[in-house]
């Protein structure tokens, strides 16, 4: 959209991607694409009718194309395919409300100022109707990051980054057990209740995945460095995120079937001239959305796709190594959003 900076918030199972673009005039506008990342529409103009708000950002999207995010500190939900905007309101406080997650029923989660001056996580009813305070387990702060189709919510409690998960419809908040300490930041949850994010050991973030309903926690490893951070998970348990390499660089990764693969080193990615990949989310069809530097040196949003028979080159790193490797053959499509027609077919890897 002629902008100078772009961020990606989420992707649905149709491949519609949402995020925000910083325009040349210094304003940030939310955007939505069509299926499979084709085309880009300025949601800010559609939902605000040309009003003078300087900022909007889209943070997530459900399978109906309903978008959530915020504009000038006001959380919003749209109708299908990003059409129309409804402000969600607040929990009665003066602090802004921010929306981070949405499920297929249109239940929205995020954080809002409460009447007592604190900031609390919230959940809404279907289609963003009504706002319920999820409260806290300790302290005066909580924030909800994501929600699945059962209404299980994950987020952080208190400023010490204690991770929580709820039961269906946001009922019952409990702490997630963590590895190497109490701090963790969950960013996504799938429909089986598997949670991903990062836990903090000796100050360094390490990617994690839990079992169903947030039970147990497993370290996903890194790409040879010290740090990693998981950002998204699909219902197959495939995870995407960012991890340090042995040289200290940050590369995008996918974790799948016990192996972690460096997306930045995939043959189709290098052949297409992309670098500096940052991944935000993965859908149930194996489509990954994020941002990177394209062959012209410009930052652009991308859609990276693979199929169940894709072979990733380089091969995934397995911890521990599998007794018998299982090579497969795959197809990979890399398409720059807004640059229709760019596709690279080749092999691809498994999951972040």
Buried (B, 14 or more C-beta within 10 A) or exposed (E): BEBEEBBBBBBBBBBBBBBBBBBEEEBBBBBBBBEBBBBBBBBBBBBBEEEEBEBBBBBBBBBBBBBBBBBEEBBBBBBEBBBEBBEBBBBEBEBBBBBBBBBBBBBBBBBBBBEEEBBBBBBBBEBBEEBBBBBBEEEEBBBBBBBBBBBBBBBBBBEEBBBBBBBEBBEEBBBBBBBBEBBBBBBBBBBBBBBBBBBBBEEBBBBBBBBEBBEBBEBBBBBBBBBBBBBBBBBBBBBBBBBBBEEEEBBBBBBBBBBBBBBBBBBBBBEBBBEBBBBBBBBBBBBBBBBBBBEEEEBBBBBBBBBEEBBBBEEBBBEEEEEEEEEBEBBBBBBBBBBEEBBBEBBBBBBB
